Amino acid sequence: MDIIALLKARADEKNADFQSKLTPGIDRERFLGVRVPDIRAVARAVAAEPETSDFIQTLPHYYFDENMLHGVLISQIKDFSACVPAVERFLPFVDNWAVCDVMSPVSFGKNCRSVLPLALGWLASTHTYTCRFGIDTLMRHFLDDQFDVELPERVAAVRSDDYYVKMAVAWYFATALAKKWDDIVPFFTGRALDAWTHNKAIQKARESYRVTAGHKEYLKTLKV
C-alpha cells in the first residue's frame, strides 16, 4: 500500500491554495490539499497496515498532508506506552500550527497522571510547536476534573514572542475562563499575561457561547 499515493488520490488544488494561505512559512508545493476528513479516512484505512509503521518511522516528511496524517495516526495509538515515544519523536518535526493542533492522542485522557509531567516538559520547550502542544494538552485534559490552579500559573509564566505560542496561551485562558471562572479571572484582574495575550484571551472568551453574558460584559472592562 502506497500511503503517499492514497493522499495524492485525494488532492484538491483549491484546498491546497487555501491551506497554504492559512499556514505561512510552508512552501505552496508542499500542499496536496487533502481535506481533514479525508486525512482521517486514510488514517483509518492504513492504521493496521505494515507500511504504516514504516511511514511513522520515516522522518521528516515532505508534504504537509503527510505530517497531518502522521499526527492523526499517532493520535489513534491506544497503547499509552507506545504513543508517547511516537509523539516525542514527531514533535521536533512539527513546523506549523495545523499539524500541532490535529494531534490529540486518545490514550492521554486515561493516563492524565502520567501525561502531566510530559505536558509540563513540552510547555518549557523553546521549540514553538512543542510548547504549543504542551499548552494544548493542558487545555484538553486539565481544565476539568484534573484541574489544579498551579497549571494556569505555569501557562501564564510562558514567555515567548512567537505568535503561535502566544495564541495558544490566549486560547488556553479563554477556555479556562469558560470552565473555571472563579479560579481564572484573577489572572486578568492581576494582569498575569502580557497585554496582547491578555486582550486576545478576553476577545476569544467574549466570542464563546460557553461564557455567560454577564461575564462577557465584565471581561470587557478588563481590556488593557
Residue frames as a rotation matrix with the C-alpha (Angstrom) as fourth column:
MET 1
0.575 0.818 0.000 0.00
0.818 -0.575 0.000 0.00
0.000 0.000 -1.000 0.00
ASP 2
-0.507 -0.731 0.456 1.42
0.745 -0.638 -0.194 3.36
0.433 0.241 0.868 -1.08
ILE 3
-0.006 0.535 -0.845 0.37
0.886 -0.388 -0.252 5.89
-0.463 -0.751 -0.472 1.54
ILE 4
-0.613 -0.260 -0.746 1.52
-0.014 -0.941 0.339 8.92
-0.790 0.218 0.573 -0.44
ALA 5
-0.945 0.321 0.065 -0.43
0.109 0.122 0.987 7.65
0.309 0.939 -0.150 -3.46
LEU 6
-0.201 0.909 -0.366 -3.53
0.964 0.249 0.090 7.44
0.173 -0.334 -0.926 -1.26
LEU 7
-0.097 0.103 -0.990 -3.04
0.501 -0.855 -0.138 11.06
-0.860 -0.509 0.031 -0.25
LYS 8
-0.863 -0.306 -0.403 -2.38
-0.164 -0.584 0.795 12.22
-0.478 0.752 0.453 -3.81
ALA 9
-0.733 0.653 0.192 -5.57
0.584 0.458 0.671 10.50
0.350 0.603 -0.717 -4.95
ARG 10
0.274 0.843 -0.463 -7.45
0.961 -0.259 0.097 12.88
-0.038 -0.471 -0.881 -2.63
ALA 11
-0.700 -0.641 -0.314 -5.52
0.615 -0.765 0.190 16.02
-0.362 -0.060 0.930 -3.62
ASP 12
0.499 0.841 0.208 -7.50
0.864 -0.462 -0.202 19.22
-0.074 0.281 -0.957 -4.11
GLU 13
-0.369 -0.766 0.526 -5.68
0.817 -0.537 -0.210 22.17
0.444 0.353 0.824 -5.68
LYS 14
0.112 0.478 0.871 -8.16
-0.027 -0.875 0.483 24.80
0.993 -0.077 -0.085 -4.45
ASN 15
0.964 0.233 -0.130 -7.98
0.104 0.120 0.987 23.48
0.246 -0.965 0.092 -0.93
ALA 16
0.219 -0.961 -0.171 -4.19
0.975 0.221 0.011 23.38
0.027 -0.169 0.985 -1.17
ASP 17
-0.325 -0.270 0.906 -4.21
0.392 -0.911 -0.130 27.09
0.860 0.313 0.402 -2.05
PHE 18
0.563 0.658 0.500 -6.49
-0.234 -0.453 0.860 27.75
0.792 -0.602 -0.101 0.93
GLN 19
0.871 -0.264 -0.415 -4.38
0.491 0.513 0.704 25.70
0.027 -0.817 0.576 3.35
SER 20
-0.070 -0.968 0.241 -1.21
0.928 -0.152 -0.340 27.38
0.366 0.200 0.909 2.14
LYS 21
-0.102 0.102 0.990 -2.62
0.017 -0.994 0.105 30.82
0.995 0.028 0.099 2.92
LEU 22
0.816 0.497 0.297 -3.54
-0.301 -0.073 0.951 29.69
0.494 -0.865 0.090 6.43
THR 23
0.830 -0.555 -0.047 -0.11
0.432 0.588 0.684 28.20
-0.352 -0.588 0.728 7.05
PRO 24
0.852 -0.521 -0.044 2.59
-0.457 -0.702 -0.547 30.79
0.255 0.486 -0.836 6.39
GLY 25
0.135 -0.923 0.360 6.18
-0.906 0.033 0.422 29.68
-0.401 -0.383 -0.832 6.17
ILE 26
-0.107 -0.101 0.989 5.42
0.142 0.983 0.116 26.41
-0.984 0.153 -0.091 4.36
ASP 27
-0.844 -0.275 -0.460 6.13
-0.385 -0.286 0.877 26.33
-0.373 0.918 0.136 0.61
ARG 28
0.072 0.957 -0.280 2.97
-0.913 -0.049 -0.404 26.03
-0.401 0.285 0.871 -1.51
GLU 29
-0.060 -0.136 -0.989 4.39
-0.776 0.630 -0.039 22.99
0.628 0.765 -0.143 -3.35
ARG 30
-0.944 -0.330 -0.028 4.28
-0.227 0.705 -0.672 21.01
0.241 -0.628 -0.740 -0.11
PHE 31
-0.433 0.866 0.250 0.46
-0.520 -0.013 -0.854 21.12
-0.736 -0.500 0.456 0.00
LEU 32
-0.956 0.230 0.183 -1.61
0.291 0.662 0.691 18.46
0.037 0.714 -0.699 -1.72
GLY 33
-0.649 0.738 0.185 -4.84
-0.696 -0.674 0.249 19.93
0.309 0.033 0.951 -0.40
VAL 34
-0.493 0.485 -0.722 -6.24
0.375 0.867 0.327 16.78
0.785 -0.109 -0.610 1.22
ARG 35
0.071 0.625 0.777 -9.12
-0.573 -0.612 0.544 17.77
0.816 -0.484 0.315 3.48
VAL 36
-0.578 -0.381 0.722 -9.02
-0.814 0.196 -0.548 16.78
0.067 -0.904 -0.423 7.15
PRO 37
0.398 0.739 0.543 -11.97
-0.727 0.616 -0.305 14.32
-0.560 -0.273 0.782 6.92
ASP 38
0.853 -0.142 -0.503 -10.12
-0.325 0.609 -0.724 12.59
0.408 0.781 0.473 4.08
ILE 39
-0.260 -0.952 0.163 -6.90
-0.689 0.064 -0.722 12.56
0.676 -0.300 -0.673 6.12
ARG 40
-0.303 0.209 0.930 -8.82
-0.860 0.362 -0.361 10.81
-0.412 -0.909 0.070 8.90
ALA 41
0.789 0.614 -0.035 -10.32
-0.550 0.680 -0.486 8.36
-0.274 0.402 0.873 6.40
VAL 42
0.410 -0.739 -0.535 -6.87
-0.413 0.372 -0.831 7.47
0.813 0.561 -0.153 5.11
ALA 43
-0.476 -0.599 0.644 -5.65
-0.832 0.068 -0.551 7.05
0.287 -0.798 -0.531 8.70
ARG 44
0.207 0.632 0.746 -8.46
-0.761 0.584 -0.283 4.59
-0.615 -0.509 0.602 9.42
ALA 45
0.896 0.209 -0.391 -7.73
-0.434 0.593 -0.678 2.70
0.090 0.778 0.622 6.22
VAL 46
0.341 -0.870 -0.357 -4.00
-0.224 0.293 -0.929 2.28
0.913 0.397 -0.095 6.80
ALA 47
0.405 -0.204 0.891 -3.74
-0.896 -0.283 0.343 2.09
0.182 -0.937 -0.297 10.60
ALA 48
0.620 -0.091 0.779 -3.25
-0.365 0.845 0.390 -1.67
-0.694 -0.527 0.491 10.64
GLU 49
0.966 -0.250 -0.072 -1.12
0.024 0.362 -0.932 -1.91
0.259 0.898 0.356 7.51
PRO 50
0.472 -0.859 -0.197 2.60
0.831 0.359 0.424 -2.85
-0.294 -0.364 0.884 7.79
GLU 51
-0.088 -0.522 0.849 3.54
0.782 -0.564 -0.266 0.19
0.617 0.640 0.457 5.69
THR 52
0.729 0.460 0.506 2.13
0.087 -0.796 0.599 2.49
0.678 -0.393 -0.621 8.35
SER 53
0.807 -0.509 -0.301 4.85
0.417 0.129 0.900 1.56
-0.419 -0.851 0.316 10.82
ASP 54
-0.151 -0.880 0.450 7.49
0.979 -0.071 0.191 2.45
-0.136 0.470 0.872 8.24
PHE 55
0.171 0.317 0.933 5.68
0.542 -0.821 0.179 5.71
0.823 0.475 -0.312 7.47
ILE 56
0.966 0.248 0.078 5.71
0.063 -0.512 0.857 6.75
0.253 -0.822 -0.510 11.12
GLN 57
0.553 -0.820 -0.148 9.38
0.562 0.237 0.793 5.86
-0.615 -0.521 0.592 11.48
THR 58
-0.180 -0.634 0.752 10.45
0.982 -0.163 0.098 7.78
0.060 0.756 0.652 8.38
LEU 59
0.833 0.381 -0.401 11.01
0.443 -0.894 0.071 11.46
-0.331 -0.237 -0.913 9.17
PRO 60
-0.532 0.687 -0.495 10.97
-0.258 -0.688 -0.678 14.16
-0.807 -0.233 0.543 8.01
HIS 61
0.094 0.645 0.758 8.06
0.817 0.385 -0.429 14.04
-0.568 0.660 -0.491 5.60
TYR 62
-0.869 -0.387 0.307 7.89
0.494 -0.654 0.573 16.33
-0.021 0.650 0.760 2.58
TYR 63
-0.413 0.784 0.463 4.19
0.238 -0.397 0.886 17.04
0.879 0.476 -0.023 2.24
PHE 64
-0.667 0.356 0.654 2.13
-0.712 -0.563 -0.420 18.99
0.219 -0.746 0.629 4.75
ASP 65
0.357 0.909 -0.217 -0.55
-0.828 0.415 0.377 16.32
0.433 0.045 0.900 4.24
GLU 66
0.080 -0.429 -0.900 1.88
0.177 0.894 -0.411 13.58
0.981 -0.126 0.147 5.27
ASN 67
-0.890 -0.439 0.126 2.51
-0.006 -0.264 -0.964 15.41
0.456 -0.859 0.232 8.51
MET 68
-0.264 0.882 0.391 -1.22
-0.950 -0.307 0.053 15.81
0.167 -0.357 0.919 9.09
LEU 69
0.517 0.430 -0.740 -1.67
-0.398 0.886 0.237 12.09
0.757 0.172 0.630 8.53
HIS 70
-0.392 -0.754 -0.527 1.22
0.260 0.459 -0.850 11.32
0.883 -0.470 0.016 10.86
GLY 71
-0.836 0.097 0.540 -0.37
-0.496 -0.555 -0.668 13.46
0.235 -0.826 0.512 13.58
VAL 72
0.206 0.978 0.034 -3.71
-0.947 0.190 0.259 11.68
0.247 -0.085 0.965 13.19
LEU 73
0.338 -0.115 -0.934 -2.12
-0.130 0.977 -0.167 8.23
0.932 0.178 0.315 13.14
ILE 74
-0.681 -0.647 -0.343 -0.18
0.242 0.244 -0.939 8.69
0.691 -0.723 -0.010 16.36
SER 75
-0.590 0.568 0.574 -3.26
-0.795 -0.534 -0.289 10.21
0.142 -0.626 0.767 17.97
GLN 76
0.418 0.819 -0.394 -5.05
-0.757 0.554 0.347 6.89
0.502 0.153 0.851 17.32
ILE 77
-0.389 -0.626 -0.676 -2.46
-0.083 0.754 -0.651 4.79
0.918 -0.197 -0.345 19.16
LYS 78
0.608 0.782 0.137 -4.36
-0.249 0.025 0.968 3.36
0.754 -0.623 0.210 22.14
ASP 79
0.543 -0.518 -0.661 -1.34
0.800 0.557 0.221 1.99
0.254 -0.649 0.717 23.97
PHE 80
0.995 -0.097 -0.009 -0.04
-0.087 -0.931 0.355 4.90
-0.043 -0.353 -0.935 26.03
SER 81
0.390 -0.912 0.131 3.44
0.013 0.148 0.989 3.41
-0.921 -0.384 0.070 26.36
ALA 82
-0.159 -0.403 0.901 3.68
0.911 0.293 0.291 3.25
-0.381 0.867 0.321 22.55
CYS 83
0.667 0.537 0.517 2.02
0.704 -0.681 -0.201 6.58
0.244 0.498 -0.832 21.90
VAL 84
0.849 -0.292 -0.440 4.33
0.065 -0.769 0.635 8.74
-0.524 -0.568 -0.634 24.00
PRO 85
-0.187 -0.981 0.061 7.61
0.267 0.009 0.964 7.90
-0.945 0.196 0.260 22.20
ALA 86
-0.168 0.197 0.966 5.82
0.985 0.073 0.156 8.29
-0.040 0.978 -0.206 18.86
VAL 87
0.863 0.500 0.077 4.64
0.496 -0.866 0.060 11.76
0.096 -0.014 -0.995 19.88
GLU 88
0.630 -0.663 -0.405 8.02
-0.045 -0.552 0.833 12.81
-0.775 -0.506 -0.377 21.23
ARG 89
-0.315 -0.744 0.589 9.80
0.622 0.307 0.720 11.58
-0.717 0.593 0.366 18.12
PHE 90
0.039 0.445 0.895 7.44
0.979 -0.194 0.054 13.54
0.198 0.874 -0.443 15.88
LEU 91
0.715 0.416 -0.562 7.24
0.584 -0.797 0.153 16.84
-0.384 -0.438 -0.813 17.78
PRO 92
-0.115 -0.807 -0.580 10.63
0.182 -0.591 0.786 18.24
-0.977 -0.015 0.215 16.63
PHE 93
-0.840 -0.195 0.507 9.46
0.502 0.079 0.861 17.87
-0.208 0.978 0.031 13.03
VAL 94
0.246 0.968 0.054 6.16
0.955 -0.232 -0.183 19.71
-0.165 0.097 -0.982 13.52
ASP 95
-0.757 -0.653 -0.014 6.55
0.624 -0.730 0.280 23.03
-0.193 0.203 0.960 11.73
ASN 96
-0.728 0.552 0.406 3.07
-0.203 -0.740 0.641 24.56
0.655 0.384 0.651 11.71
TRP 97
-0.667 0.504 0.549 0.02
-0.713 -0.215 -0.668 25.10
-0.218 -0.836 0.503 13.89
ALA 98
0.248 0.867 -0.433 -2.34
-0.936 0.330 0.124 22.85
0.250 0.374 0.893 11.90
VAL 99
0.032 -0.323 -0.946 -0.26
-0.092 0.941 -0.325 19.70
0.995 0.097 0.001 12.36
CYS 100
-0.912 -0.377 0.162 0.31
-0.155 -0.050 -0.987 20.58
0.380 -0.925 -0.013 16.00
ASP 101
-0.533 0.761 0.370 -3.38
-0.810 -0.331 -0.485 21.06
-0.246 -0.558 0.793 16.69
VAL 102
0.230 0.631 -0.741 -4.55
-0.766 0.587 0.262 17.92
0.600 0.507 0.618 14.86
MET 103
-0.509 -0.500 -0.700 -2.68
0.044 0.797 -0.602 15.81
0.859 -0.338 -0.384 17.40
SER 104
-0.040 0.515 0.856 -4.94
-0.969 -0.230 0.093 14.71
0.245 -0.826 0.508 20.26
PRO 105
-0.743 -0.387 -0.546 -3.84
-0.348 0.920 -0.180 11.26
0.572 0.056 -0.818 21.44
VAL 106
0.293 0.944 -0.149 -6.75
-0.398 0.263 0.879 9.12
0.869 -0.199 0.453 22.58
SER 107
0.177 -0.281 -0.943 -4.58
0.646 0.756 -0.104 7.46
0.743 -0.591 0.315 25.21
PHE 108
-0.716 -0.552 0.427 -3.90
0.090 -0.680 -0.728 10.70
0.692 -0.483 0.536 27.07
GLY 109
-0.038 0.806 0.590 -7.35
-0.654 -0.467 0.595 11.01
0.756 -0.364 0.545 28.63
LYS 110
0.860 0.380 -0.341 -7.00
-0.061 0.740 0.670 7.75
0.507 -0.555 0.660 30.57
ASN 111
0.306 -0.846 -0.436 -3.43
0.907 0.398 -0.135 8.46
0.288 -0.354 0.890 31.66
CYS 112
0.755 0.081 0.651 -3.57
0.095 -0.995 0.015 12.04
0.649 0.050 -0.759 32.93
ARG 113
0.897 -0.442 0.026 -1.28
-0.080 -0.105 0.991 11.40
-0.435 -0.891 -0.130 35.88
SER 114
0.141 -0.875 0.464 1.45
0.714 0.414 0.564 10.23
-0.686 0.252 0.683 33.52
VAL 115
0.324 0.055 0.944 0.68
0.865 -0.421 -0.273 12.89
0.382 0.906 -0.184 30.91
LEU 116
0.969 0.213 -0.127 1.06
0.246 -0.881 0.404 15.84
-0.026 -0.422 -0.906 33.27
PRO 117
0.332 -0.901 -0.279 4.88
0.091 -0.263 0.960 15.82
-0.939 -0.344 -0.006 33.69
LEU 118
-0.312 -0.392 0.865 5.22
0.881 0.223 0.418 15.29
-0.357 0.892 0.276 29.95
ALA 119
0.515 0.607 0.606 2.95
0.782 -0.622 -0.042 18.24
0.351 0.495 -0.795 29.20
LEU 120
0.907 -0.221 -0.360 4.90
0.055 -0.783 0.619 20.47
-0.419 -0.581 -0.698 31.58
GLY 121
-0.089 -0.974 0.208 8.12
0.401 0.156 0.903 19.42
-0.912 0.164 0.376 29.87
TRP 122
-0.155 0.118 0.981 6.68
0.985 -0.053 0.162 20.24
0.071 0.992 -0.109 26.45
LEU 123
0.837 0.547 -0.009 5.44
0.541 -0.826 0.156 23.55
0.078 -0.136 -0.988 27.81
ALA 124
0.601 -0.675 -0.428 9.01
0.014 -0.526 0.850 24.50
-0.799 -0.517 -0.307 28.73
SER 125
0.093 -0.596 0.797 10.38
0.878 0.427 0.217 23.77
-0.470 0.680 0.563 25.26
THR 126
-0.304 -0.280 -0.911 11.90
-0.143 -0.932 0.334 26.52
-0.942 0.232 0.243 23.12
HIS 127
-0.965 0.070 0.252 10.54
0.261 0.299 0.918 24.78
-0.011 0.952 -0.307 20.02
THR 128
-0.732 0.681 0.030 7.37
-0.675 -0.730 0.108 26.66
0.095 0.059 0.994 19.07
TYR 129
0.018 0.871 -0.491 5.13
-0.716 0.353 0.602 23.72
0.697 0.341 0.630 18.33
THR 130
-0.409 -0.163 -0.898 6.35
0.490 0.791 -0.366 21.51
0.770 -0.589 -0.244 21.15
CYS 131
-0.988 0.068 -0.141 5.49
0.078 -0.572 -0.817 24.33
-0.136 -0.818 0.559 23.54
ARG 132
-0.477 0.864 -0.160 2.14
-0.856 -0.416 0.308 24.84
0.199 0.284 0.938 21.82
PHE 133
-0.094 0.426 -0.900 1.40
-0.138 0.890 0.436 21.12
0.986 0.165 -0.025 22.06
GLY 134
-0.774 -0.221 -0.594 2.11
0.534 0.276 -0.799 21.26
0.340 -0.935 -0.096 25.78
ILE 135
-0.866 0.498 -0.039 -0.35
-0.425 -0.774 -0.469 24.12
-0.264 -0.390 0.882 26.18
ASP 136
-0.231 0.798 -0.556 -2.94
-0.784 0.186 0.592 22.31
0.577 0.572 0.583 24.06
THR 137
-0.374 0.034 -0.927 -2.51
0.262 0.962 -0.071 19.17
0.890 -0.270 -0.368 26.18
LEU 138
-0.935 0.035 -0.353 -3.08
0.337 -0.221 -0.915 21.10
-0.110 -0.975 0.195 29.40
MET 139
-0.657 0.731 -0.181 -6.13
-0.745 -0.667 0.009 22.76
-0.115 0.141 0.983 27.85
ARG 140
-0.181 0.609 -0.772 -7.67
-0.593 0.559 0.580 19.48
0.785 0.562 0.260 26.67
HIS 141
0.023 0.096 -0.995 -7.06
0.323 0.941 0.099 17.37
0.946 -0.324 -0.010 29.75
PHE 142
-0.516 -0.374 -0.771 -6.52
0.825 0.024 -0.564 19.58
0.229 -0.927 0.296 32.79
LEU 143
-0.874 0.308 0.376 -9.36
-0.337 -0.941 -0.011 22.10
0.350 -0.137 0.927 32.89
ASP 144
0.212 0.959 -0.189 -11.98
-0.456 0.268 0.849 19.71
0.864 -0.094 0.494 34.23
ASP 145
0.953 0.240 -0.182 -11.63
0.029 0.530 0.847 17.02
0.300 -0.813 0.499 36.90
GLN 146
0.364 -0.902 -0.232 -7.83
0.915 0.393 -0.091 17.18
0.174 -0.179 0.968 36.75
PHE 147
0.496 -0.135 0.858 -7.69
0.154 -0.959 -0.240 20.95
0.855 0.251 -0.454 37.26
ASP 148
0.282 -0.461 -0.841 -5.11
0.930 -0.084 0.358 22.46
-0.235 -0.884 0.405 39.60
VAL 149
0.969 0.192 -0.155 -4.63
0.161 -0.968 -0.194 26.23
-0.187 0.163 -0.969 39.81
GLU 150
0.155 -0.982 -0.110 -0.86
-0.057 -0.120 0.991 25.70
-0.986 -0.148 -0.075 39.61
LEU 151
-0.137 -0.220 0.966 -1.28
0.836 0.497 0.232 24.70
-0.531 0.839 0.116 35.96
PRO 152
0.740 0.356 0.570 -2.63
0.619 -0.691 -0.372 28.03
0.262 0.629 -0.732 34.65
GLU 153
0.787 -0.558 -0.263 0.16
-0.235 -0.666 0.708 29.64
-0.570 -0.496 -0.655 36.65
ARG 154
-0.117 -0.861 0.494 2.63
0.326 0.437 0.838 27.57
-0.938 0.259 0.229 34.64
VAL 155
0.142 0.240 0.960 0.96
0.989 0.003 -0.147 28.54
-0.038 0.971 -0.237 31.36
ALA 156
0.964 0.264 0.027 0.88
0.263 -0.965 0.021 32.22
0.031 -0.013 -0.999 32.34
ALA 157
0.499 -0.848 -0.181 4.61
-0.115 -0.271 0.956 32.02
-0.859 -0.456 -0.232 33.05
VAL 158
0.190 -0.409 0.892 5.38
0.902 0.432 0.006 31.10
-0.388 0.804 0.451 29.42
ARG 159
0.374 -0.149 -0.915 7.26
-0.177 -0.980 0.088 33.97
-0.910 0.129 -0.393 27.81
SER 160
-0.349 -0.420 0.838 7.55
0.747 0.416 0.519 33.94
-0.566 0.807 0.169 24.04
ASP 161
-0.422 0.169 -0.891 7.35
-0.438 -0.898 0.038 36.45
-0.794 0.406 0.453 21.21
ASP 162
-0.999 0.022 0.041 6.15
0.046 0.549 0.834 33.73
-0.004 0.835 -0.550 18.85
TYR 163
-0.481 0.875 -0.046 2.59
-0.843 -0.448 0.298 34.34
0.240 0.183 0.953 17.61
TYR 164
0.037 0.562 -0.826 1.64
-0.340 0.785 0.519 30.66
0.940 0.261 0.220 17.69
VAL 165
-0.618 -0.247 -0.746 2.73
0.617 0.436 -0.655 30.24
0.487 -0.865 -0.117 21.29
LYS 166
-0.967 0.253 -0.033 1.02
-0.184 -0.779 -0.599 33.42
-0.177 -0.573 0.800 22.41
MET 167
-0.317 0.896 -0.311 -2.15
-0.802 -0.077 0.593 32.44
0.507 0.437 0.743 20.57
ALA 168
-0.177 0.199 -0.964 -2.12
0.244 0.958 0.153 29.05
0.953 -0.208 -0.218 22.30
VAL 169
-0.883 -0.151 -0.444 -1.81
0.465 -0.165 -0.870 30.76
0.058 -0.975 0.216 25.69
ALA 170
-0.774 0.633 -0.028 -4.73
-0.632 -0.774 -0.033 33.02
-0.043 -0.008 0.999 24.78
TRP 171
-0.099 0.743 -0.662 -6.89
-0.504 0.536 0.677 30.05
0.858 0.400 0.321 23.74
TYR 172
-0.518 -0.155 -0.841 -5.96
0.532 0.711 -0.459 28.24
0.670 -0.686 -0.286 26.94
PHE 173
-0.947 0.098 -0.306 -7.09
0.216 -0.508 -0.834 31.14
-0.237 -0.856 0.460 29.12
ALA 174
-0.545 0.815 -0.196 -10.23
-0.801 -0.437 0.410 31.79
0.248 0.380 0.891 27.08
THR 175
-0.067 0.479 -0.875 -11.20
-0.095 0.870 0.483 28.15
0.993 0.116 -0.012 27.57
ALA 176
-0.674 -0.272 -0.686 -10.21
0.615 0.308 -0.726 28.27
0.409 -0.912 -0.041 31.23
LEU 177
-0.910 0.403 0.103 -12.46
-0.410 -0.827 -0.385 31.30
-0.070 -0.393 0.917 31.76
ALA 178
-0.149 0.898 -0.414 -15.37
-0.742 0.175 0.648 29.31
0.654 0.404 0.640 30.40
LYS 179
0.169 0.184 -0.968 -14.67
0.168 0.963 0.212 26.31
0.971 -0.199 0.132 32.63
LYS 180
0.032 -0.299 -0.954 -13.08
0.978 0.204 -0.031 27.70
0.204 -0.932 0.299 35.80
TRP 181
0.403 0.200 0.893 -14.17
0.343 -0.938 0.055 31.34
0.848 0.284 -0.447 36.01
ASP 182
0.986 0.064 0.152 -13.55
-0.108 -0.450 0.886 31.93
0.125 -0.891 -0.437 39.72
ASP 183
0.537 -0.841 0.057 -10.06
0.526 0.388 0.757 30.45
-0.659 -0.377 0.651 39.57
ILE 184
-0.083 -0.614 0.785 -9.05
0.994 0.006 0.110 32.13
-0.072 0.790 0.609 36.30
VAL 185
0.695 0.394 0.602 -10.43
0.520 -0.853 -0.042 35.66
0.497 0.342 -0.798 36.38
PRO 186
0.815 -0.449 -0.366 -7.74
0.099 -0.516 0.851 36.73
-0.571 -0.730 -0.376 38.92
PHE 187
-0.115 -0.869 0.481 -5.16
0.815 0.195 0.546 36.14
-0.569 0.455 0.686 36.18
PHE 188
-0.045 0.190 0.981 -6.86
0.819 -0.556 0.145 39.02
0.573 0.809 -0.130 34.34
THR 189
0.924 0.349 0.155 -7.55
0.191 -0.775 0.602 41.35
0.330 -0.527 -0.783 37.25
GLY 190
0.669 -0.730 -0.141 -3.96
0.119 -0.082 0.990 40.77
-0.734 -0.679 0.032 38.34
ARG 191
0.771 -0.313 -0.554 -2.53
-0.635 -0.430 -0.642 41.22
-0.038 0.847 -0.530 34.81
ALA 192
0.375 -0.624 0.685 -0.62
-0.152 0.688 0.710 37.95
-0.914 -0.371 0.163 34.78
LEU 193
0.322 -0.180 0.930 -0.35
0.851 0.486 -0.200 37.92
-0.416 0.855 0.310 30.97
ASP 194
-0.822 -0.547 -0.156 1.31
0.387 -0.739 0.551 40.30
-0.417 0.393 0.820 28.54
ALA 195
-0.437 0.703 -0.562 -1.09
-0.422 -0.712 -0.562 42.89
-0.794 -0.009 0.607 27.11
TRP 196
-0.490 0.247 -0.836 -1.55
-0.844 0.106 0.526 41.24
0.218 0.963 0.156 23.69
THR 197
-0.796 0.150 -0.587 -2.28
0.131 0.988 0.076 37.78
0.591 -0.016 -0.806 25.11
HIS 198
-0.802 0.511 -0.310 -4.49
0.261 -0.167 -0.951 39.26
-0.537 -0.843 0.001 27.85
ASN 199
-0.347 0.690 -0.635 -6.65
-0.690 -0.647 -0.325 41.08
-0.635 0.325 0.701 25.31
LYS 200
-0.536 0.121 -0.836 -6.73
-0.693 0.502 0.517 38.18
0.482 0.857 -0.185 22.83
ALA 201
-0.910 0.212 -0.356 -7.89
0.355 0.843 -0.405 35.78
0.214 -0.495 -0.842 25.56
ILE 202
-0.566 0.736 -0.372 -10.65
-0.009 -0.456 -0.890 38.23
-0.824 -0.501 0.265 26.51
GLN 203
-0.384 0.399 -0.833 -11.67
-0.907 -0.333 0.258 38.54
-0.174 0.854 0.490 22.86
LYS 204
-0.686 0.075 -0.723 -11.89
-0.296 0.880 0.372 34.77
0.664 0.470 -0.582 22.44
ALA 205
-0.875 0.390 -0.286 -13.76
0.449 0.436 -0.780 34.32
-0.179 -0.811 -0.557 25.72
ARG 206
-0.456 0.724 -0.518 -16.27
-0.335 -0.679 -0.653 37.00
-0.824 -0.124 0.552 24.71
GLU 207
-0.381 0.275 -0.883 -16.81
-0.905 0.083 0.417 35.17
0.188 0.958 0.217 21.42
SER 208
-0.941 -0.089 -0.327 -17.51
-0.047 0.990 -0.134 31.88
0.336 -0.111 -0.935 23.24
TYR 209
0.009 1.000 -0.012 -21.04
-0.385 0.014 0.923 30.59
0.923 -0.004 0.385 23.78
ARG 210
0.136 -0.004 -0.991 -19.76
0.666 0.741 0.088 28.93
0.734 -0.672 0.104 26.98
VAL 211
-0.855 -0.414 -0.313 -19.15
0.514 -0.594 -0.619 32.27
0.070 -0.690 0.720 28.74
THR 212
0.039 0.958 -0.286 -22.20
0.953 -0.122 -0.279 33.97
-0.302 -0.261 -0.917 30.26
ALA 213
0.364 0.202 0.909 -23.38
0.623 -0.779 -0.076 37.37
0.692 0.594 -0.410 29.06
GLY 214
0.998 0.030 0.061 -22.60
-0.028 -0.638 0.769 38.87
0.062 -0.769 -0.636 32.45
HIS 215
0.417 -0.906 0.067 -19.08
0.454 0.271 0.849 37.52
-0.787 -0.324 0.524 32.45
LYS 216
0.037 -0.376 0.926 -18.56
0.990 -0.111 -0.085 38.82
0.134 0.920 0.368 28.92
GLU 217
0.719 0.275 0.638 -19.54
0.247 -0.959 0.136 42.31
0.649 0.060 -0.758 29.98
TYR 218
0.902 -0.429 -0.051 -17.18
-0.053 -0.228 0.972 42.16
-0.429 -0.874 -0.229 32.95
LEU 219
0.198 -0.868 0.456 -14.32
0.805 0.409 0.429 40.94
-0.559 0.282 0.780 30.78
LYS 220
0.419 0.030 0.907 -14.87
0.742 -0.588 -0.323 43.95
0.523 0.809 -0.269 28.55
THR 221
0.958 -0.034 0.285 -13.96
-0.179 -0.848 0.500 46.20
0.225 -0.530 -0.818 31.47
LEU 222
0.653 -0.736 0.179 -10.65
0.091 0.311 0.946 44.33
-0.752 -0.602 0.270 31.94
LYS 223
0.681 -0.423 0.597 -9.20
0.703 0.152 -0.695 45.02
0.203 0.893 0.401 28.50
VAL 224
0.329 -0.669 -0.667 -5.87
0.360 -0.564 0.743 46.84
-0.873 -0.484 0.056 28.55
